Amino acid sequence: MKKDFLALSDWSREDLEKIFALTLELKAKHKRGEEHPLLKGKTLGMIFEKSSTRTRVSFEAGMFHLGGHALFLSSGNTQMGRGEPIQDTARCMARYCDGVMIRTFSQQVVEDFARHADIPVINGLTDLYHPCQVMADLFTVIEHKGNYRDLSYCWIGDGNNMANSWINAAAVFGFELRIATPKGYEPDAAVMARAEKLGARILYTNDPVEAARGAMVLNTDVWASMGQEAEQKEREKAFRGFQINRDIVAIADPGCIVMHCLPAHRDEEITDEVIEGPHSVIFDEAENRLHVQKAIMATLMG
């Protein structure tokens, strides 16, 4: 039976930890220059309805490292962009490719695509979730702190797809999470309700200081995500004070690490000083998209 990677909440902690273990192995082989063609002769179709730097490059390079091939498909240059039903595209892609990664706006698109395709489908990002990024984030925590357990995690900023995915992660993995958003910018209500039913240890607050105090992992994202550019000025006012800066880092744990999924608007949601400072692991985090996604693809398509 095929398995998809659409949301962290679809997976068990044990299975996600197996992906971390495989990530560690594949990253070590990559650093040693050892070939690891686990997907030799296989093809990944990559459908993009949103622009991308890290997602495209990491998936495409990852398939090459695994001995396979990746096909870049922009929605504007495919029949999906001209209104072809998702189920028709999905059925055809399943006959050409061994897996599909989709980066789009609606979570329903990836859910529908996965339902009609009998090959694995990976969520490269939607407005609701960004599961591959949070897996890379947690692997980065493991590298720097030895494990992800018994740490307090802090999210400051918008209740967006990243915040939703961190909520799912807290529910699956069981760590403590604090989320600070301005009023009116909270995470998805259904995502919060599901995590609460699962007993997740999550504090929701409108005070970034309360969220950051003593935290081991600080995390944020842009105030206006793709598709929200028209709200930029309004959001700048609403998010004033929700910045990761030297004062926020100072009240966190002295050994804290700072993450950002990138791209960053330096000196808006996070200061240039913090990005380039000693607590930042942001570019290790970006690199680990490559290694984690290779492990996800190998797990699903191998």
Secondary structure as the mmCIF struct_conf table of DSSP 4:
data_model
#
loop_
_struct_conf.conf_type_id
_struct_conf.id
_struct_conf.beg_label_comp_id
_struct_conf.beg_label_asym_id
_struct_conf.beg_label_seq_id
_struct_conf.end_label_comp_id
_struct_conf.end_label_asym_id
_struct_conf.end_label_seq_id
STRN STRN1 PHE A 5 PHE A 5
BEND BEND1 LEU A 6 LEU A 6
HELX_RH_3T_P HELX_RH_3T_P1 LEU A 8 ASP A 10
BEND BEND2 TRP A 11 TRP A 11
HELX_RH_AL_P HELX_RH_AL_P1 ARG A 13 ARG A 32
TURN_TY1_P TURN_TY1_P1 GLY A 33 GLY A 33
TURN_TY1_P TURN_TY1_P2 LEU A 38 GLY A 41
STRN STRN2 THR A 43 PHE A 48
BEND BEND3 GLU A 49 LYS A 50
BEND BEND4 THR A 53 THR A 53
HELX_RH_AL_P HELX_RH_AL_P2 ARG A 54 HIS A 65
TURN_TY1_P TURN_TY1_P3 LEU A 66 GLY A 67
STRN STRN3 HIS A 69 SER A 74
HELX_RH_3T_P HELX_RH_3T_P2 SER A 75 ASN A 77
BEND BEND5 THR A 78 THR A 78
HELX_RH_3T_P HELX_RH_3T_P3 GLN A 79 ARG A 82
TURN_TY1_P TURN_TY1_P4 GLY A 83 GLY A 83
HELX_RH_AL_P HELX_RH_AL_P3 ILE A 86 TYR A 96
BEND BEND6 ASP A 98 ASP A 98
STRN STRN4 GLY A 99 ARG A 103
BEND BEND7 PHE A 105 PHE A 105
HELX_RH_AL_P HELX_RH_AL_P4 GLN A 107 HIS A 116
BEND BEND8 ASP A 118 ILE A 119
STRN STRN5 VAL A 121 LEU A 125
BEND BEND9 ASP A 127 LEU A 128
HELX_RH_AL_P HELX_RH_AL_P5 PRO A 131 LYS A 145
BEND BEND10 GLY A 146 GLY A 146
BEND BEND11 TYR A 148 TYR A 148
TURN_TY1_P TURN_TY1_P5 ARG A 149 ASP A 150
STRN STRN6 SER A 152 ILE A 156
BEND BEND12 GLY A 157 GLY A 157
BEND BEND13 ASN A 160 ASN A 160
HELX_RH_AL_P HELX_RH_AL_P6 ASN A 161 PHE A 173
STRN STRN7 GLU A 176 ALA A 180
TURN_TY1_P TURN_TY1_P6 LYS A 183 GLY A 184
HELX_LH_PP_P HELX_LH_PP_P1 GLU A 186 ASP A 188
HELX_RH_AL_P HELX_RH_AL_P7 ALA A 189 LYS A 197
TURN_TY1_P TURN_TY1_P7 LEU A 198 GLY A 199
STRN STRN8 ILE A 202 THR A 205
BEND BEND14 ASN A 206 ASN A 206
HELX_RH_AL_P HELX_RH_AL_P8 PRO A 208 ALA A 212
TURN_TY1_P TURN_TY1_P8 ARG A 213 GLY A 214
BEND BEND15 MET A 216 MET A 216
STRN STRN9 VAL A 217 THR A 220
BEND BEND16 TRP A 223 ALA A 224
TURN_TY1_P TURN_TY1_P9 MET A 226 GLY A 227
HELX_RH_3T_P HELX_RH_3T_P4 GLU A 229 GLU A 231
HELX_RH_AL_P HELX_RH_AL_P9 GLN A 232 ALA A 238
TURN_TY1_P TURN_TY1_P10 PHE A 239 GLY A 241
STRN STRN10 ILE A 244 ILE A 244
HELX_RH_AL_P HELX_RH_AL_P10 ARG A 246 ILE A 251
BEND BEND17 ALA A 252 ALA A 252
TURN_TY1_P TURN_TY1_P11 PRO A 254 GLY A 255
STRN STRN11 ILE A 257 HIS A 260
BEND BEND18 LEU A 262 LEU A 262
STRN STRN12 ARG A 266 ARG A 266
TURN_TY1_P TURN_TY1_P12 ASP A 267 GLU A 269
STRN STRN13 ILE A 270 ILE A 270
HELX_RH_AL_P HELX_RH_AL_P11 ASP A 272 ILE A 275
TURN_TY1_P TURN_TY1_P13 GLU A 276 GLU A 276
BEND BEND19 GLY A 277 GLY A 277
TURN_TY1_P TURN_TY1_P14 PRO A 278 HIS A 279
STRN STRN14 SER A 280 SER A 280
HELX_RH_AL_P HELX_RH_AL_P12 ILE A 282 MET A 301
#
